[in-house]
Amino acid sequence: MRDTASVRGHLPDENPGFVGRRTELERVSAALAEHRLVTVTGVGGVGKTRLALRAAHRAAERYPDGAWWTDLGQLDGERLLVALVADSVDLADHTPGTSAAGLCRRLADDRLLLVLDSCEHLAEPCARLVAELLAAAPGLTVLATSRRPLGVAGEKTIALDPLPPSGPDALALLRRAAGEDFPAAGPAGEICVRLEGIPLALELAAAQIRLQGAEAVRDQLGSRLDAPPGARFDLLAHTERVWPSRHQTLRAAIGWSHELSTPLERLLWARLSVFRGPFDLASATAVCGGGPLDRATLPEALDGLVRSSVVRPPDAAGRHRMLDTIREYGATWLDRTGEAGTVADRHAAHFRGLARRAETEWHGARQLRWYRTVDAHHTDLRTALERLLRTDPDAALDLVGSVAFAWSCRGRLREARDGLEQALVLSEARGRVRARALWALGVTLVLQGEFGPAQDVSERCAREARHAEYAEPAEPAGTGAGRDRPGDLTLDAAALAGLLALTTGRPTAADVVVGHVLDAARGGPADSAARLRCHLVRVFALTGLGRLAEARERALRLRALCEELDEHWTRTALEYQLALTGLLEGDPATASAHARAMLEGTRRLGASLGVALGLDVLATALAAAGEGERAADVSGTGEAYWRSTGQPRRGLPGLRALHEKYTDTVRASIGEPAYEEIFLRALTGLPQDGLDRALRGPGHA
């Protein structure tokens, strides 16, 4: 789920350096009005992404369900293509069926613009997916960027050429990038002509102008571009895809920037190409250090690459990026150095370590920070997982087992399930790593509503936990495991079994399984995340059994403990339970307050399923209080969030019955037509706006 926005959808902010392209922009805008698939083609660095982004911003208001952006450059292969597109349109992907089918259902009734950026390396799978989506969703329009057409029936292709070399736009771009107002006649104009108006080449030249001056850059480009092809840093790999013969100028310009870089900058450039997403200095140091690049020299080399526009300046969070074309150039040089495998392994090891630290610090004050870190580095965690699945399946199982729960909380259930299932098949590791992965897979299956497979995984998890804690040498101190008492693995296996029992309407079984393990284990709920999860399941089980006073008292104690720990995930679940208890005890005002507290927490966590559940309990509380119009509004917003998960409305059986009861009452009190009008207005409006209204509480407009 994304932050509140003024329009539905999600597009990156526009590049303030956009120059010219009036004619091309009009052509794309006109094509979008007449065709359902428009593909902007052209050589790397010619400005396809910028043009598509500007066109999407211009067209967004024409699409009631928004304009949505998907950066496909972060994918190495097609396996996670659908998952990435689903995530980009805020489909939390809780569906158990085929991923493409879930995406088709999500888009079937919508009128939206989907932008697929950088399709060239996935042209065939992109073509198949686009064809399927267009057939399933009559209101869908797709804008793609690619170095070649997708080849889908009905595709309108717009070939993007460089800026006219001797025209005003190329010079304007150079001026803006260099921060200098050059005259039209002179070195700057000659640079534009020599670089054929290619935007990326002009930006690289502008960076050198800031360092050397326009005359020096003109002279150097003259010697470089007039040299025979063999002297232009020919690249043997992927020449037909990256460097079309009609645009060798860009190839030479990047090679020239490479030549002007210091040896350490060139080495860092090559090694940085292993990152598929944004990276900070700490990650760059961990992955790219070694040899002459150490903690003293690497930051200086990185600064040099930023000054020369090879690496983008850091964003507000201190993260850098490389453009795909420049990263591909660096990857070719990394291959030439013979370090590609070594750096990829170092990258995988670094992100495996990050995943393990995130899991270790989940229980406590750094939970929210690590949750957001895992989300920010999602692309590179996924890249590391793909590498380890090929080279070290045991390490892959460790990595995905460490982050899968956070991925599932974030709504990336398909990716969590896919990674866990692959690693469990390929890895022969036993003990803690396998038990933890089985637990994470079981939770994912429950959240997808796959209760049969979840039961099987739950039983396997319990067996593996017993094997790890009783058959193998004792776990390290602090885990609570021992020969005579269950440890955290057994506690989590019990929590999974209890969660499955709760969601299938068996609160007695949930209470028995977690109660048995908690009674036998040492320590209290503050001692570990596994203990806290078991206590949470017990609270819900007591609620389901009708022992409301006991459930409320336990929940309040646990919530106070979570506040001391600064633990967010369990706290939001407890607010949900307290809201449900308030409803069952006939106190809708208390239920509403707890429901809003849950919604605040789930919004911080970006958990769309949690938001959907929270809106349902709030709508029920409002209906119980006789606030029919507000109940209809919140219920319509809840339906919008449920649709974003790809699942029908569901929740604990007790809440579903209450929701139906009180909704029927307020429908009768305000009239069916009025209820439906408010409900549909909220359903078709901006979900974030509806959530904002729900959170305002009584007495607010």
N, C-alpha and C positions, 0 to 999 in steps of 0.2 A: 504494500500500500504506500502511496506517495503523500507528500505533504499537501496541504490544502492549496489548490490552484484556482485561478479565476476562470479557466476553461477546462473542459474535460479532456483527458489525454495527457501525454507526456512527450514534449520535444525538448532537446537540449537548448540552452541559450544560444542565440546566434553569435557568430564570430563578428566582432565589431570591425574587423578588417575587410568585410565584404565590399568589393568594388565592382562597379559596372554590371555587366550581364543583363542589361535591361531587355534586350531582344530575346535572349535565351530564357529569361524568367517568364516573359509573356508566353513563349512557346510552351513551356512546361505547364503554366497555369491553364492555358487553353486546352492542352492535351488532357489534363486531369478532369476538365469539365466534360470531355467527350469520350474518354476511354477509361476502362477499369484497371488497366495495367499500363503504366508508363515507366520506361526504363531509360535512365540517363547513362549513356555510355561514353567512354573516353579513356585516355591513357591515365595511369597513376599520376597524381599531382596536378591534374588539370582543373580541379575544383568541383568535381561531381558532388561531393558531400556538402560543400557550402551551398551550392545551387539548390540541391534537394531540400536542405534545411530551410533556406529562405523561402522556397516555394511552399513547403509544408506550413510554415508560419502564416504565409499569406492566405492559404486555402483552409486553414483549420476551422474558421467560423462556418464554413459550408457543411461541416460534418457534425451532426448533433451528438454523436457518440465519440467525437474527438479525433485527434491526430496523434499517432503513437510511433515512437522511434525504436528501431532495433539495429544495433551495431553488430553485424555478423563477423567483423574482422577479428573478434576475440575467439572464434571457433577454429579449431584445426580440422575437424571432420564433421560429418553430418549427424552423428548420433544424438547430439543434444540440440539440434537445430530447432525442433518444435518446442522443446522446453524453454529455450531462450526467447522465442517469439511469444510464447504464452506468458512468460514473465514480463515481457515488455508491454503487454496489453493488460497487465494487472490480473491475469488469470492465475490464481494461486496454485492451480494444478493439483487439486486434491483428488482428481478423478482416477479410478482404478483401471479404466479401459485404455484403448489406444490413445496416445497423446494427440495425434492429429484429429481424431474424432472429437475429443474434448475441446480442442481449439475451434473446430468447426461449429460446435454447439454454442460456444461463447460468442462467436461472431455472427451467427446465423441471422439474427433479427436486428443487428446493429447497422447504422450508417456511419462508417468511420474510414479514416485514411490510415493505412499501415505503410510506414516507410521502412524498407529493408536496405540498409547501407552496406556496401562492400560485399556483393554477392558472388564475385567472379570465381573465387576458389570453391564455391559450393553451388555453381550454376545449375547443375542437373537436379540435385535434391531441392534447391530453391524453386526451380521450375515445377517440379512435381507438387510441392507444397502449395505454391501460389495457385496452380490450376485447381487443386482440391478446395482451397479456401474460396476462390472466386465462384466455384460451382455451388458451394454450400451457403454462401453469404451474398445474396443479391445486392445488398447495400454497401459492400466492401469495395474500396478503391486501393490499389497498391502502387506506390511509387518506389522504384528500385534504383540503386546505383550499381553499376557493374562495368568491368572493362570489356565485356561483350554482352550481347543480348541474351535473355533467358530462353527465348525460343518458344514461348507460350502463345497459343492461339489468341489473337486479338491484341497482342502486345504492340504498343506504340513506342518506337525507339527514337530518342533524341540524342544525336551525337554531339558531344560538347567539345569544341575546338579550343585551343588556347586563346587568350586575349589577343586582339590585333597588335602585333609587336610594335608598330609605329603609331598606334593610336593613343588616345589620352588615358584609357583605362589601365593599360599596362604600366604607364608612367605613374599614375595615381597610386596603384598598388605598391610600386617600388618606393615611392615617397612616404607612404603611410608606414610601411614596414621598416624603413630605414630611419624614419623620424626626421627627414630633411626635405626641404622644398627645392628639389632640383629644377633647373631650367629644362625646357623641352629639348633644346639643342645642346649637345655635349655628351659627356661620358654616360650619363644616366640613360639617355635615349639610345645610345649604342648598346648598352647592356640589355635593354628590353628587346632590341632587335636580335642580338646574338642569342638570347635565351628564348626566342620565338614566342614571347608572351606567356610562357607556362608559369602559372601562379606559384607552385612550389619552388621552381627554380629561381624565380624572382625573390621569394622570401629568403632563400639561402644566400642569394647575392646581397640582399639588403643587410643581412647579418654581417657579412664581410665588409660591406661599405661602412658600417658603424665602427669596425675595427681598423680598416685600412684606408678608407676613402674611395670615392667613385673611380678616380683615374686608375688607381692600382688594380681595382677589381676588373675594370674594362680591359686592361692590358693582360691580366692573368687569364681572363676568359678567352681573349683572342688567341693566346698560345694554346690553350686547352682545346678549344673547339676547332681550331685549324689543324690540329695534330691528326695523324692518321688514326683510324679506328682502334688499332692495337694499343695506342697510347692513352685511350680514354677509359681505362679501368673496365675493360670488357668483362661481363659476368657470364659465365657459362651456364649457370643454372636458371631455369625458368625464363629464358630470354623471350620466348614467344608470348608469355603471359604478362610479365612485368615491364618489359622494354620493347614495345613494338618498333619495328625498324624505322617507321616514319617519325618517331620521336626519340632519336638517340640523344637529342640535346639534353633532356632531363637526366638521362643516364650519365652524360658527361658532367652536368652541373652537380649532381650528387657525388660523383667521383672526385670532382674538383674540391668540394667541401671536405670530402674524406682526406684528400691530399693535404689540405691546409690545416687539418687537425693535427695536434701533436701525437706522437706514438702512443702515449697513455690514453688520450681521448679516443683514438681509433680502436684501441683494445677494449675500452669501456663501451664504445658504440657497439662493437660486435657482441660483447657479453650481455648488454642490456636487451638485445633482440630476443632473449629467451622470455621476457615478460610479455604477456598477452594483454594485461590490464595496466592500471596505474601503479606506480611504485614510488616509495619514499626513499630517502637516503639510507635508512637503516636496512631496508630490504636490498637495495642496490649494493651496499657494502657487504652484506652477508652472501649474496649470490655471485657478485662480480669481483670480489676481492681475490687476491692471490697473486703471487709474483710481484711485479712492480706496482700493482694497484693495492695499496694498503690504506689504513685508516687516515693516513696523512695525505696521500696523493689522490685518492679516489674522489673526495669532495671537490678538489680543484679541477680534476678532469671533468666531473659532472657539470660544474659551473661553466667550463669552457664549451661543452656541448650545448648548454642552454644559450650562451652568448652567440653561438653560431647557428641557432635555430634548428639544430638537429634534435634536441630534446625540448619539449614545451616547458615553459616556466612552471614552478609549483603552484598548485591551486591553494585555496584557503586551508586545506588540510595537510599541505606540504607534499602532495603527490604530483609526480611528473608523468608525462605520456610521450610516446613516440608515434608519429604518423606511420601508417602501414607501409607506405612505399619506402620510407627511410629505415623502418625496422627490417623489412625484407632485404634491403641492401646490407644491413649489418649482419643478418643471419647468413648471407652468402659468405661474407668474410669470416664469420665464426666457423663455418664449415671448412674454409680454407686453412684456418689455424689448427684444425684437428681437435678443437676444444668443445665442439657442439654437444657431444654426449656428456662430457664432464660438467659443463655448465648447466645442462638440463638436469643432471643428477643433483647438483648443488641447489638448484632452484626447487626441485621436488623435496629435498631434505629440509630446506628452509621453511617451506610452507607446511610440511608435516610437523615441524617443530612449533610453528605458529598455531596449528590446529590443536596440538597437545596442550600448549599453554592455555589456549582458550577453554578447553575442557576442564583443565585443572582449576582455573579461576572462575568457573561458572558459578560456583557456590560462594557468593559473597559480594563485596562492595564493587568489584570490577566486572560484574556480570554484564551490565548494559554496555560498558566500553568494549568488552570482548565480543559481545553479540554484534555490535556495529562494525568491529574490525573484521570479523568473519564475513559480514555482508559486503564490506568495501573491497575485500580481496577475493571475492567469490570466483572471479574469472581465473585468477592464478592458482587458487586452491583446486579448481576443477582441472586446470592444465597439469598441475602436479599429480593429481589422482590418475589422470590418463597415462602419464609417464610411468608411475609406479605400477599400474595394472600390467604394463608391458614388461617392466624390468624387475620389480620386487613386490609381488602380490601381498606378502605379509605386511610390508610397510604400507601398501595401499589400504589394507584392511584397518590398520591402525589410524591412518589419516581420516578415512571416511567415517570410521566409528567415532572419531573425536568431534567431527563437525556435523554429522547427520542430524542430530537432535536440533541444533540451531537452524539448519536448513529447513527442517520440517516445521519448526515454529514460524519461520519466515514465509512458509507457503511453498517451498521448493520440494514438495514431497516426491515428485517423479524423479528428480535428480538424486535425492537421498536414497530412494528405493533402488534406482538403477545402479548407483555406485555400490551400495551395500550388497546387493544380490550378485553383482559381478565379482566383487572382492571375496565374498564368502565362497563362491565356487572356485576361484583361482587359488586362494590361499589355503595352506594346510596348517596354519597357526591354530593352536588350541589355547585354552585358558582365558585370561582376562580379556585379551583383545577380541577373541571370537564371541565371548559372552556379551561384551559391551555392544558389539556390532549387531548381534541378534536382538538385544534389547531395543536398540535404535530402530531396527527394521520392524520389529513388532509394533512399536509406537506409530511408525509411519503407516503400517497397514491398517491399524485401528482408525487413524485419522482419515484414511481413504475409504473406510467402511468395508474393508475386506476382512470380515471377521473369521471366516473359515481358515484362510492362510495365516491370519494373525494367531489363531489358536495353535496351529502347528509350530509356528516360530516361538510362541510363548513357552511351549513345552521343551523345545530344543534349547532355549535360553536357560531354563531352569536346570536342565541336565548339565549344560556347559558350566553354569555357575557352580554347581555341586562338584563337578570335576576339578574346576580351578581352585576352589576353596578347601576341598577335602582330600582330593587325590594327589594334587601337586604340592610342592613345597609351599610353606606359608607365605602369604603376600607380605609386602613390606609393611613396616609399622605405620599405623595411622589409617589403614583401610578398614580396620575392624574385623578382618577375617581371622579365623583361627580354626583349630581342629574341632573345638567344642561349640562354637557359636557362629551363626551366619554373618558374613561380611557384606560389603556393599553390592557385590555382584548378585548374591542371593536376594538382598533387599530390592534391587532393581527388577529382578525376575519376578518377585512377588508383586511389585508395583505394576508391572506390565500385566500380569494375570488379573490383578484387581481392576485395572483400567478396562480390560476387555470384558470382565464381568459386569462392570457398571454400565458400559455402553450397550450391552445386550440385555439389560434389565434384570440383573442378578445381584442386588446389593448385599444379600446375605453371604454369597460366595466371596464377594470382594472383601467384606469385613473379616471373614474367617481367614482368608489367605494372607492378608497383610497383618492382621492381628497376631496370627501364629508366629510370623517371622519377627515382628517387632518385639513380641514378648520374649523371644529367645536371643535377640541381638543386644549387644552392649551399646550404651550411648543414647543421646537424645537427638531430636530433630535438627539441632544446630550443628551436629558433628559432621554431616555429609549431605550432599545433594540427594543421594539414594534414600537416606533416612527421611529427609524432608518430603520426598515424593511419596513414600509409604504412608506417612502421617496425613498427607493431602488426600490420598485415596481413601483412607479410613474416615476422614471427615465427610466425604461424599457418600460413602457407604452408610454411615449413620443417618445422613439426611434421607437417603433412599429408604431406610428402615423406619423412618418416622420418629427417630429419637432426636428431635429438633433442638431441644435445649442443650443436650450434650454436644451435638454437632456444632451449634453456634458457639458454645463456650470453648471448644477445642479450636475452632476456626479463628476466633479472636486472639487466642494465645499464639497461634501460629502466625497470624498476620503481624502481631507485635514483634515476634521474633524476626520475621522477614524484614520489617522496617529497621530493626537493629543491624541486620546483616546487609541491608540495602540490596535485597534480593527481589527481583522484579517479576519473574515468570510465575513463581508460586503465589506471590501476592495477588496477581491478577486473577488466578484461578480461585483463590480464597474469596475475593470480592464477588465472583460469580456465585460461589456457594452461599455466601451470606445474603446475596440478593434473592436467591432461590428460597432460602430459609425464611426470609422476610415475607415472601409471597405465601408460603405454606402456613405461616403463622398469622396471616391476615393483616400484615403491616406494609402496604404498598409504598408508603413514603420512605421507609427504611430500605426497602428493596430497590427503589429508584436511586437512592444515594449510593448504594453499593454497586449498582449496575453502571452508573456513571464513572465511579472510581475504576471499575474494571475496564471500561472503554478508554479511559485516559491511559491506562497501562498498556493495553493492547495496541493503541495507536503508537505509543513510543516504541513498541517492539515491532511494528509493521506487520502484525499478525492478522490477516484478513479473516481467517476462520474465527479467531477470538472476537473480532469486532462484530461479526455476524451473530455469534452466540450472545454477546453482550447486548446488542440491539434487540434481540428477541426477548430477553428477560426484562429490559427496560420497557419495551412496548407492552409486555404483559402487565408490568407494574402500573403503567399509566392507564391501561384499560381497567385494571382492578380499582384504580382511584376514580374512575368515571371520566377521565380526560380523553374523550373519544377522538377529537381532532388530532391531538398530539400523539396518541397511540397509533392512529392511522399513518401519520407522517413518519414516525420512527419505524413502524412495521414495513412501510414501503422502502425506506432506506435499507433496512435489514435484508429485504429481498434482493436488492441490488448487490449487496455484499455477498449474499449466498450465491448469486449467479456468478460472481467473480471467482468463487471457489470451484465452480464446475459441478457442484453437488446440490441436490435438493435440500430443503430445510431439514435440519435434524438437531438433536441435542439430547439431554437426559429425558427419559420417558416422563418423569413428573412435570417437567417444564412444558413439554408439548401439550399435555392434557390441560394445564392451567391456561396456556396461550389460547387454545381453541375455546375454552370456556369463556374467558373474559373478552376475547375478540368478538364472539357472537353477541355478547351483551352490549358492547359499545356500537356494533353495527346496527343493532336494533334501536339504540337510544338516539344516535345522530342520523340514522337513515342509511340504507344501503348505498344509494347514489352518492351521498356526500362522502361516505367512507371511501368508496372506490375512487372518487375523484382525487381526494387527498393522497391516497395510497399510490395511485398511478403517477401523480405529479412528483412524488418523492422517488419513485422507482425510476423514472425517466430523467430526473434531474442529476446534478452533480453529486456523487456519493459523498465526497468530502464535505460539501455544503450541508447535506443531510446529517452527517455525523456532527458537524459543528452545532447544528440546531439541537440535536439530541443532548449534547453536552452542556448546553447553556442552563438547563434546569428551569424550574418554575420561576415566573416573574420576568422572563426575558422574551423579547420578540424573536 
